[in-house]
């Protein structure tokens, strides 16, 4: 395909688990579309380009192996250049599982979007199976004129099982200024109260949606409840945050999809 190279680097296997990185770079191709000069994934993290939608390049993250398991360290890095548009999805949910290696698994996400660039980050849920220990660290750096739709959905345990342990931190900067820095810890071994009314309130699915649009700087969204267990709030700068809890992944997705449609009435999911 024009403007795209693919490759697979050797996955590192150590006593502490598997290390794997997937990297995507999107650039305006000068013809009204978006090229992918870098589309590179390690063994467990395969990347596939799918059919473009207008000037938006689309990439599917495909898990080639189970995991992450205990001790594994996965990372996904995405860079969107000026005028480029990228949509990233995943083929299936990611399931964190207990492994033979000791220690928690890590899943890091690093995102950079330039002025005039746009990223829509819409993967499937991350599920922490019973006995798993996972930490997810996400850092997003946006130029002042960048656009972002970022959805994060986390489910504690598969159907009918106890939850695994989950820790996560999401940091979003716009023009070098922090607009969101949020941490969550839940599951066995997390600080007390994680399952109480101030955090998950007995639910097992939690998610958030961050939408960054330059026009929000002059016309910020209004804070409001989005039904039971969800709320929309403006962030400092051109950004809005939806947080939601739900009994299961299906209902969580429904709430976040409805919120995105409200924030992008002409675009939707």
PyMOL commands that set and color helices and strands:
alter all, ss='L'
color gray80, all
select helices_A, chain A and resi 214-217+249-263
alter helices_A, ss='H'
color red, helices_A
select strands_A, chain A and resi 6-7+12-14+17-28+34-41+45-53+56-63+73-80+85-90+94-96+105-113+118-121+126-128+133-142+147-156+165-174+177-186+205-212+224-225+230-235+239-246
alter strands_A, ss='S'
color yellow, strands_A
deselect
rebuild
show_as cartoon
